[in-house]
Amino acid sequence: MGHLKQALIKQTEKANHILHLADIAHKQSKILCCCKRCGLQKTYHGENLSKHFSSKLSIYEIGPKIRCKSCGTKNIASKAI
């Protein structure tokens, strides 16, 4: 990810109080991930994702790190539920 995009994400997080993976795992919440190409949806537990990814990642940064099992793309949208 480019430096400008990372800076923009951090500014948005500060302004909107974006949840991070550590917050979601602590609250025992889930993350809904939806493939933007084929529409496949999958729900992940925050505790499971925190074992594989950094706890400092925001929920919006998790999506591009997950690969769709149906079509193989990394174009994934994610949100807390």
OpenMM code with the backbone's topology and positions (N, CA, C; nanometers):
from openmm import Vec3, app, unit

residues = "MET GLY HIS LEU LYS GLN ALA LEU ILE LYS GLN THR GLU LYS ALA ASN HIS ILE LEU HIS LEU ALA ASP ILE ALA HIS LYS GLN SER LYS ILE LEU CYS CYS CYS LYS ARG CYS GLY LEU GLN LYS THR TYR HIS GLY GLU ASN LEU SER LYS HIS PHE SER SER LYS LEU SER ILE TYR GLU ILE GLY PRO LYS ILE ARG CYS LYS SER CYS GLY THR LYS ASN ILE ALA SER LYS ALA ILE".split()
positions = [
    Vec3(0.0856, -0.1173, 0.0000),
    Vec3(0.0000, 0.0000, 0.0000),
    Vec3(0.0896, 0.1228, 0.0000),
    Vec3(0.0508, 0.2247, -0.0751),
    Vec3(0.1287, 0.3460, -0.0832),
    Vec3(0.1258, 0.4262, 0.0457),
    Vec3(0.2282, 0.5077, 0.0630),
    Vec3(0.2392, 0.5882, 0.1848),
    Vec3(0.1246, 0.6874, 0.1973),
    Vec3(0.0806, 0.7447, 0.0856),
    Vec3(-0.0301, 0.8402, 0.0916),
    Vec3(-0.1597, 0.7725, 0.1361),
    Vec3(-0.1824, 0.6513, 0.0851),
    Vec3(-0.3038, 0.5790, 0.1230),
    Vec3(-0.2984, 0.5399, 0.2709),
    Vec3(-0.1830, 0.4975, 0.3192),
    Vec3(-0.1699, 0.4625, 0.4604),
    Vec3(-0.1936, 0.5833, 0.5493),
    Vec3(-0.1419, 0.6993, 0.5096),
    Vec3(-0.1632, 0.8214, 0.5875),
    Vec3(-0.3104, 0.8593, 0.5892),
    Vec3(-0.3777, 0.8443, 0.4750),
    Vec3(-0.5203, 0.8751, 0.4670),
    Vec3(-0.6020, 0.7812, 0.5550),
    Vec3(-0.5660, 0.6541, 0.5578),
    Vec3(-0.6360, 0.5573, 0.6418),
    Vec3(-0.6202, 0.5945, 0.7892),
    Vec3(-0.5000, 0.6331, 0.8302),
    Vec3(-0.4772, 0.6703, 0.9709),
    Vec3(-0.5551, 0.7954, 1.0086),
    Vec3(-0.5650, 0.8922, 0.9170),
    Vec3(-0.6440, 1.0129, 0.9445),
    Vec3(-0.7914, 0.9771, 0.9600),
    Vec3(-0.8409, 0.8907, 0.8739),
    Vec3(-0.9811, 0.8493, 0.8794),
    Vec3(-1.0092, 0.7735, 1.0080),
    Vec3(-0.9162, 0.6879, 1.0495),
    Vec3(-0.9342, 0.6122, 1.1727),
    Vec3(-0.9455, 0.7042, 1.2933),
    Vec3(-0.8611, 0.8055, 1.2986),
    Vec3(-0.8650, 0.8985, 1.4111),
    Vec3(-0.9963, 0.9758, 1.4129),
    Vec3(-1.0444, 1.0165, 1.2977),
    Vec3(-1.1666, 1.0964, 1.2891),
    Vec3(-1.2913, 1.0131, 1.3175),
    Vec3(-1.2932, 0.8878, 1.2742),
    Vec3(-1.4135, 0.8051, 1.2842),
    Vec3(-1.4078, 0.6989, 1.3937),
    Vec3(-1.3017, 0.6931, 1.4700),
    Vec3(-1.2850, 0.5930, 1.5753),
    Vec3(-1.3040, 0.4524, 1.5194),
    Vec3(-1.2223, 0.4202, 1.4207),
    Vec3(-1.2297, 0.2915, 1.3529),
    Vec3(-1.1861, 0.1797, 1.4470),
    Vec3(-1.2578, 0.0693, 1.4436),
    Vec3(-1.2223, -0.0472, 1.5243),
    Vec3(-1.1018, -0.1183, 1.4651),
    Vec3(-1.0178, -0.1682, 1.5529),
    Vec3(-0.9042, -0.2488, 1.5125),
    Vec3(-0.9317, -0.3942, 1.5482),
    Vec3(-0.8500, -0.4819, 1.4951),
    Vec3(-0.8690, -0.6245, 1.5169),
    Vec3(-0.8622, -0.6596, 1.6655),
    Vec3(-0.7774, -0.5919, 1.7412),
    Vec3(-0.7686, -0.6172, 1.8860),
    Vec3(-0.9004, -0.5832, 1.9552),
    Vec3(-0.9651, -0.4732, 1.9139),
    Vec3(-1.0941, -0.4347, 1.9722),
    Vec3(-1.2012, -0.5394, 1.9431),
    Vec3(-1.2019, -0.5886, 1.8219),
    Vec3(-1.3025, -0.6862, 1.7806),
    Vec3(-1.2814, -0.8187, 1.8534),
    Vec3(-1.1554, -0.8597, 1.8667),
    Vec3(-1.1260, -0.9844, 1.9381),
    Vec3(-1.1622, -0.9713, 2.0853),
    Vec3(-1.1371, -0.8543, 2.1444),
    Vec3(-1.1674, -0.8324, 2.2857),
    Vec3(-1.3186, -0.8356, 2.3114),
    Vec3(-1.3960, -0.7785, 2.2192),
    Vec3(-1.5422, -0.7753, 2.2333),
    Vec3(-1.6076, -0.9045, 2.1870),
    Vec3(-1.5279, -0.9977, 2.1357),
    Vec3(-1.5762, -1.1240, 2.0812),
    Vec3(-1.6785, -1.1017, 1.9703),
    Vec3(-1.6497, -1.0027, 1.8870),
    Vec3(-1.7360, -0.9718, 1.7727),
    Vec3(-1.6904, -1.0520, 1.6513),
    Vec3(-1.7661, -1.0364, 1.5440),
    Vec3(-1.7345, -1.1042, 1.4191),
    Vec3(-1.7101, -1.0017, 1.3096),
    Vec3(-1.6439, -1.0464, 1.2033),
    Vec3(-1.6173, -0.9624, 1.0870),
    Vec3(-1.6812, -1.0289, 0.9661),
    Vec3(-1.7608, -0.9525, 0.8941),
    Vec3(-1.8230, -1.0011, 0.7712),
    Vec3(-1.7359, -0.9583, 0.6544),
    Vec3(-1.6921, -1.0545, 0.5752),
    Vec3(-1.6108, -1.0269, 0.4570),
    Vec3(-1.6905, -1.0659, 0.3335),
    Vec3(-1.6922, -0.9764, 0.2351),
    Vec3(-1.7685, -0.9988, 0.1123),
    Vec3(-1.6780, -0.9747, -0.0075),
    Vec3(-1.6712, -1.0716, -0.0978),
    Vec3(-1.5913, -1.0587, -0.2190),
    Vec3(-1.6602, -0.9607, -0.3139),
    Vec3(-1.5842, -0.8633, -0.3605),
    Vec3(-1.6406, -0.7634, -0.4518),
    Vec3(-1.6532, -0.8167, -0.5938),
    Vec3(-1.5867, -0.9274, -0.6257),
    Vec3(-1.5940, -0.9834, -0.7600),
    Vec3(-1.7090, -1.0830, -0.7744),
    Vec3(-1.7157, -1.1829, -0.6842),
    Vec3(-1.8168, -1.2878, -0.7012),
    Vec3(-1.9301, -1.2800, -0.5993),
    Vec3(-1.9145, -1.1983, -0.4938),
    Vec3(-2.0217, -1.1808, -0.3974),
    Vec3(-2.0240, -1.2808, -0.2823),
    Vec3(-1.9265, -1.3716, -0.2756),
    Vec3(-1.9212, -1.4686, -0.1665),
    Vec3(-1.9052, -1.3954, -0.0334),
    Vec3(-1.9833, -1.4356, 0.0657),
    Vec3(-1.9753, -1.3753, 0.1985),
    Vec3(-1.9321, -1.4792, 0.2992),
    Vec3(-1.8447, -1.4380, 0.3916),
    Vec3(-1.7980, -1.5281, 0.4968),
    Vec3(-1.7821, -1.4477, 0.6239),
    Vec3(-1.8180, -1.5083, 0.7354),
    Vec3(-1.8059, -1.4445, 0.8661),
    Vec3(-1.6895, -1.5076, 0.9408),
    Vec3(-1.6054, -1.4217, 0.9978),
    Vec3(-1.4897, -1.4668, 1.0755),
    Vec3(-1.5024, -1.4168, 1.2186),
    Vec3(-1.4585, -1.4958, 1.3138),
    Vec3(-1.4499, -1.4526, 1.4530),
    Vec3(-1.3239, -1.3684, 1.4689),
    Vec3(-1.3335, -1.2623, 1.5468),
    Vec3(-1.2194, -1.1741, 1.5688),
    Vec3(-1.1014, -1.2454, 1.6318),
    Vec3(-1.1278, -1.3414, 1.7214),
    Vec3(-1.0188, -1.4135, 1.7865),
    Vec3(-0.9382, -1.4944, 1.6853),
    Vec3(-1.0070, -1.5558, 1.5886),
    Vec3(-0.9372, -1.6364, 1.4878),
    Vec3(-0.8499, -1.5498, 1.3979),
    Vec3(-0.9008, -1.4356, 1.3562),
    Vec3(-0.8227, -1.3478, 1.2702),
    Vec3(-0.7048, -1.2865, 1.3444),
    Vec3(-0.7199, -1.2623, 1.4746),
    Vec3(-0.6104, -1.2024, 1.5504),
    Vec3(-0.4925, -1.2987, 1.5650),
    Vec3(-0.5146, -1.4267, 1.5445),
    Vec3(-0.4055, -1.5245, 1.5470),
    Vec3(-0.3208, -1.5167, 1.4196),
    Vec3(-0.3813, -1.4705, 1.3095),
    Vec3(-0.3134, -1.4695, 1.1799),
    Vec3(-0.2637, -1.3318, 1.1378),
    Vec3(-0.3264, -1.2263, 1.1884),
    Vec3(-0.2923, -1.0907, 1.1469),
    Vec3(-0.2567, -1.0057, 1.2680),
    Vec3(-0.1930, -0.8933, 1.2420),
    Vec3(-0.1560, -0.8004, 1.3477),
    Vec3(-0.2807, -0.7418, 1.4134),
    Vec3(-0.2771, -0.7272, 1.5447),
    Vec3(-0.3920, -0.6721, 1.6167),
    Vec3(-0.4083, -0.5228, 1.5923),
    Vec3(-0.3092, -0.4588, 1.5292),
    Vec3(-0.3157, -0.3160, 1.5007),
    Vec3(-0.3882, -0.2848, 1.3696),
    Vec3(-0.4236, -0.3873, 1.2928),
    Vec3(-0.4937, -0.3652, 1.1668),
    Vec3(-0.6356, -0.3180, 1.1920),
    Vec3(-0.6808, -0.2213, 1.1122),
    Vec3(-0.8210, -0.1808, 1.1210),
    Vec3(-0.9050, -0.2818, 1.0435),
    Vec3(-1.0348, -0.2785, 1.0649),
    Vec3(-1.1207, -0.3751, 0.9963),
    Vec3(-1.1179, -0.3545, 0.8454),
    Vec3(-1.0880, -0.2333, 0.8005),
    Vec3(-1.0831, -0.2060, 0.6576),
    Vec3(-0.9542, -0.2565, 0.5942),
    Vec3(-0.8498, -0.2748, 0.6721),
    Vec3(-0.7234, -0.3263, 0.6199),
    Vec3(-0.7187, -0.4783, 0.6181),
    Vec3(-0.8119, -0.5432, 0.6842),
    Vec3(-0.8132, -0.6887, 0.6889),
    Vec3(-0.8615, -0.7472, 0.5566),
    Vec3(-0.9622, -0.6856, 0.4963),
    Vec3(-1.0215, -0.7361, 0.3724),
    Vec3(-0.9221, -0.7657, 0.2618),
    Vec3(-0.8347, -0.6705, 0.2262),
    Vec3(-0.7391, -0.6969, 0.1179),
    Vec3(-0.6348, -0.8038, 0.1506),
    Vec3(-0.6254, -0.8476, 0.2733),
    Vec3(-0.5288, -0.9505, 0.3104),
    Vec3(-0.5893, -1.0905, 0.3058),
    Vec3(-0.7200, -1.0984, 0.2829),
    Vec3(-0.7900, -1.2271, 0.2776),
    Vec3(-0.8189, -1.2614, 0.1315),
    Vec3(-0.7975, -1.3862, 0.0943),
    Vec3(-0.8237, -1.4312, -0.0426),
    Vec3(-0.9596, -1.5016, -0.0481),
    Vec3(-1.0377, -1.4703, -0.1509),
    Vec3(-1.1678, -1.5340, -0.1714),
    Vec3(-1.1473, -1.6813, -0.2071),
    Vec3(-1.2204, -1.7694, -0.1416),
    Vec3(-1.2066, -1.9125, -0.1681),
    Vec3(-1.2776, -1.9540, -0.2962),
    Vec3(-1.3667, -1.8695, -0.3465),
    Vec3(-1.4422, -1.9027, -0.4659),
    Vec3(-1.3682, -1.8615, -0.5937),
    Vec3(-1.3275, -1.7329, -0.6006),
    Vec3(-1.2664, -1.6840, -0.7245),
    Vec3(-1.1180, -1.6504, -0.7111),
    Vec3(-1.0640, -1.6461, -0.5892),
    Vec3(-0.9216, -1.6257, -0.5693),
    Vec3(-0.8747, -1.4818, -0.5615),
    Vec3(-0.9641, -1.3857, -0.5717),
    Vec3(-0.9240, -1.2456, -0.5674),
    Vec3(-0.8991, -1.2004, -0.4237),
    Vec3(-0.8265, -1.0896, -0.4097),
    Vec3(-0.8058, -1.0287, -0.2780),
    Vec3(-0.8842, -0.8985, -0.2679),
    Vec3(-0.9846, -0.8832, -0.3516),
    Vec3(-1.0695, -0.7636, -0.3528),
    Vec3(-1.1878, -0.7878, -0.2595),
    Vec3(-1.1626, -0.7777, -0.1291),
    Vec3(-1.2591, -0.8138, -0.0267),
    Vec3(-1.2972, -0.6916, 0.0554),
    Vec3(-1.4252, -0.6732, 0.0764),
    Vec3(-1.4752, -0.5682, 0.1668),
    Vec3(-1.5020, -0.6323, 0.3024),
    Vec3(-1.4718, -0.5600, 0.4101),
    Vec3(-1.4930, -0.6150, 0.5438),
    Vec3(-1.5577, -0.5130, 0.6340),
    Vec3(-1.6398, -0.5631, 0.7274),
    Vec3(-1.7023, -0.4762, 0.8268),
    Vec3(-1.7333, -0.5570, 0.9509),
    Vec3(-1.7386, -0.4887, 1.0637),
    Vec3(-1.7693, -0.5546, 1.1911),
    Vec3(-1.9204, -0.5742, 1.2021),
    Vec3(-1.9597, -0.6882, 1.2576),
    Vec3(-2.1030, -0.7136, 1.2813),
    Vec3(-2.1234, -0.7582, 1.4245),
] * unit.nanometer
topology = app.Topology()
chain = topology.addChain("A")
for resn in residues:
    res = topology.addResidue(resn, chain)
    for name in ("N", "CA", "C"):
        topology.addAtom(name, app.Element.getBySymbol(name[0]), res)
